[in-house]
Amino acid sequence: MTYEHADLVHDGLIVTAMPWAYRKFASKVGQLLGALSESEASALETYVVRRTIHDA
């Protein structure tokens, strides 16, 4: 077993993430399940940043 220091790790059927990478985790799992396209997954990951910029 190897420890990978990364926000998100995708190894075969296993996807793990650090607590602060919950959006990356959700977008990756959504893509793997076929529920999100690549563009939808990207939009999910950047939602908070885009919302913050527009609210300022």
ZARO-888049 format. One record per residue: residue number from 1; x, z, y of N, C-alpha, C, O in turn; residue in three letters. Coordinates in Angstrom, 3 decimals. Each point is the difference from the previous one (the first is absolute). Layout:
- seq, n_xx, n_zz, n_yy, ca_xx, ca_zz, ca_yy, c_xx, c_zz, c_yy, o_xx, o_zz, o_yy, type
- NUM, X, Z, Y, X, Z, Y, X, Z, Y, X, Z, Y, ALA
...
//
This chain:
- seq, n_xx, n_zz, n_yy, ca_xx, ca_zz, ca_yy, c_xx, c_zz, c_yy, o_xx, o_zz, o_yy, type
- 1, 0.850, 0.000, -1.174, -0.850, 0.000, 1.174, 0.895, 0.000, 1.237, 1.007, 0.706, 0.055, MET
- 2, -1.386, -1.497, 0.917, 0.753, -0.102, 1.246, -0.889, 0.398, 1.165, -1.146, -0.441, 0.099, THR
- 3, 1.682, 1.279, 0.785, -0.733, 0.378, 1.209, 0.222, -1.075, 1.049, 1.140, -0.326, 0.332, TYR
- 4, -2.206, -0.212, 0.177, 0.055, -1.021, 1.044, -0.458, 0.642, 1.308, -1.147, 0.434, 0.109, GLU
- 5, 2.033, -0.371, 0.878, -0.361, 0.584, 1.289, -0.645, -1.088, 0.853, 0.686, -0.755, 0.689, HIS
- 6, -2.012, 0.688, -0.747, -0.739, -1.027, 0.736, -1.398, 0.520, 0.293, -0.498, 0.888, -0.693, ALA
- 7, -0.129, -1.438, 1.713, -1.371, 0.382, 0.330, -0.968, -0.393, -1.112, -0.933, 0.738, -0.316, ASP
- 8, 1.169, -1.913, -0.274, -0.883, -0.519, -1.041, 0.851, -0.579, -1.122, 0.963, -0.726, 0.247, LEU
- 9, -1.329, 1.052, -1.477, 0.691, -0.561, -1.161, -1.042, -0.623, -0.923, -0.970, 0.650, -0.389, VAL
- 10, 1.183, -1.919, 0.045, -0.873, -0.722, -0.927, 0.864, -0.415, -1.181, 0.876, -0.855, 0.127, HIS
- 11, -1.132, 1.467, -1.276, 0.781, -0.258, -1.210, -0.962, -0.314, -1.141, -0.528, 0.904, -0.648, ASP
- 12, 0.312, -2.181, 0.415, -0.939, -0.400, -1.052, -1.420, 0.396, 0.369, -0.528, -0.429, 1.026, GLY
- 13, -0.087, 1.252, -1.870, -1.364, 0.453, 0.268, -0.056, 1.265, 0.846, -1.083, 0.460, 0.363, LEU
- 14, 2.236, 0.099, -0.051, 0.044, 1.267, 0.738, 0.305, -0.243, 1.471, 0.952, -0.701, 0.344, ILE
- 15, -1.772, 1.289, 0.513, 0.212, -0.058, 1.447, 0.004, 1.439, 0.507, -0.958, 0.741, -0.218, VAL
- 16, 2.032, -0.351, 0.891, 0.081, 1.342, 0.581, 0.406, -0.129, 1.465, 0.606, -0.990, 0.409, THR
- 17, -0.953, 2.012, 0.367, 0.325, -0.038, 1.424, 0.195, 1.409, 0.535, -0.530, 0.971, -0.539, ALA
- 18, 1.292, -0.887, 1.599, 0.157, 1.261, 0.715, -1.321, 0.303, 0.716, -0.776, -0.918, 0.266, MET
- 19, 0.512, 2.179, 0.047, -1.278, 0.355, 0.647, -0.272, -0.751, 1.299, -1.150, -0.328, 0.290, PRO
- 20, 2.175, 0.054, 0.486, -0.210, -0.663, 1.283, -0.208, -1.519, -0.157, -0.316, -0.679, 0.977, TRP
- 21, 0.487, 0.152, -2.174, -0.148, -1.439, -0.229, -1.349, -0.324, -0.652, -0.101, -0.936, -0.794, ALA
- 22, -0.921, 1.706, 1.130, -1.294, -0.184, -0.655, -0.616, -1.365, 0.295, -0.725, -0.532, -0.840, TYR
- 23, 0.990, -0.042, 1.997, -0.550, -1.324, 0.303, 0.715, -1.087, -0.812, -0.644, -0.929, -0.487, ARG
- 24, 1.961, 1.040, 0.342, 0.735, -0.942, -0.837, -0.480, 0.100, -1.446, -0.174, -1.015, -0.675, LYS
- 25, -0.041, 2.250, 0.205, -0.484, 0.225, -1.357, -1.372, -0.643, -0.190, -0.226, -0.713, -0.978, PHE
- 26, -0.678, 0.966, 1.905, -1.358, -0.539, -0.105, 0.002, -1.529, 0.021, -0.740, -0.632, -0.753, ALA
- 27, 1.564, 0.039, 1.608, 0.029, -1.455, 0.074, 0.599, -0.613, -1.264, -0.478, -1.032, -0.471, SER
- 28, 1.519, 1.656, -0.083, 0.612, -0.510, -1.232, -0.963, 0.103, -1.181, -0.140, -0.953, -0.767, LYS
- 29, -0.523, 2.096, 0.612, -0.958, 0.175, -1.089, -1.180, -0.959, 0.181, -0.478, -0.583, -0.973, VAL
- 30, 0.017, 0.421, 2.188, -1.083, -0.946, 0.271, 0.366, -1.423, -0.384, -0.819, -0.726, -0.563, GLY
- 31, 2.045, 0.327, 0.863, 0.468, -1.332, -0.378, 0.092, -0.136, -1.521, -0.440, -1.001, -0.565, GLN
- 32, 1.012, 2.007, -0.089, 0.162, -0.061, -1.454, -1.338, -0.057, -0.724, -0.113, -0.619, -1.058, LEU
- 33, -0.894, 1.261, 1.624, -1.332, -0.024, -0.599, -0.787, -1.257, 0.357, -1.070, -0.249, -0.556, LEU
- 34, 1.602, -0.538, 1.481, -0.684, -1.219, 0.414, -1.077, 0.236, 1.042, -0.794, -0.897, 0.285, GLY
- 35, 0.758, 2.093, 0.288, -1.012, 0.328, 0.996, 0.415, -0.415, 1.408, -0.854, -0.166, 0.870, ALA
- 36, 2.156, -0.003, -0.637, 0.499, -0.374, 1.322, 0.910, -1.218, -0.108, 0.815, -0.104, -0.917, LEU
- 37, -0.965, -0.801, 1.853, 0.937, -1.122, 0.105, 1.264, 0.512, 0.691, 0.038, 1.135, 0.474, SER
- 38, 0.984, -1.966, -0.419, 1.246, 0.394, 0.662, -0.235, 0.299, 1.480, 0.555, 0.962, 0.530, GLU
- 39, -1.369, -1.775, 0.139, -0.263, 0.217, 1.427, -0.840, 1.264, 0.221, 0.224, 0.724, 0.970, SER
- 40, -1.182, -0.453, -1.853, -0.802, 1.226, 0.116, 0.864, 1.238, -0.236, -0.161, 1.013, 0.680, GLU
- 41, 1.073, -1.097, -1.640, 0.903, 1.122, -0.276, 0.903, 0.266, 1.199, 0.227, 1.153, 0.367, ALA
- 42, 0.283, -2.212, 0.239, 0.843, 0.148, 1.186, -0.783, 0.615, 1.154, 0.518, 0.852, 0.722, SER
- 43, -1.760, -1.280, -0.549, -0.849, 0.545, 1.063, -0.265, 1.495, -0.232, -0.039, 0.777, 0.954, ALA
- 44, -0.140, -0.381, -2.200, -0.217, 1.403, -0.320, 1.230, 0.832, 0.353, -0.121, 1.088, 0.563, LEU
- 45, 1.300, -1.601, -0.894, 1.242, 0.732, 0.280, 0.244, 0.180, 1.498, 0.525, 1.032, 0.416, GLU
- 46, -0.893, -2.008, 0.391, 0.306, 0.044, 1.436, -1.177, 0.442, 0.862, 0.087, -0.034, 1.227, THR
- 47, -1.176, 0.445, -1.849, -1.207, 0.354, 0.749, 0.255, 1.086, 1.052, -0.416, -0.146, 1.149, TYR
- 48, 1.084, 1.213, -1.527, 0.218, 1.120, 0.923, 0.824, -0.446, 1.203, -0.303, 0.380, 1.131, VAL
- 49, 1.329, -1.172, -1.360, 0.844, -0.487, 1.094, -0.811, -0.904, 0.924, 0.067, 0.134, 1.221, VAL
- 50, -0.836, -1.056, -1.808, -0.806, -0.912, 0.820, -1.058, 0.762, 0.787, -0.238, -0.314, 1.167, ARG
- 51, -0.394, 1.298, -1.771, -1.034, 0.791, 0.677, 0.617, 0.792, 1.154, -0.590, 0.082, 1.078, ARG
- 52, 1.761, 0.496, -1.294, 0.671, 0.805, 1.015, 0.395, -0.862, 1.207, -0.145, 0.430, 1.145, THR
- 53, 0.637, -1.633, -1.401, 0.407, -0.900, 1.081, -1.206, -0.397, 0.841, 0.090, -0.035, 1.228, ILE
- 54, -1.212, -0.264, -1.865, -1.193, -0.444, 0.729, -0.710, 1.143, 0.711, -0.702, -0.236, 0.984, HIS
- 55, 0.866, 1.473, -1.458, -0.646, 1.143, 0.639, 0.774, 0.517, 1.199, -0.538, 0.753, 0.812, ASP
- 56, 1.799, -1.152, -0.697, 0.856, 0.528, 1.072, -0.368, -0.524, 1.356, 0.634, 0.358, 0.993, ALA
//
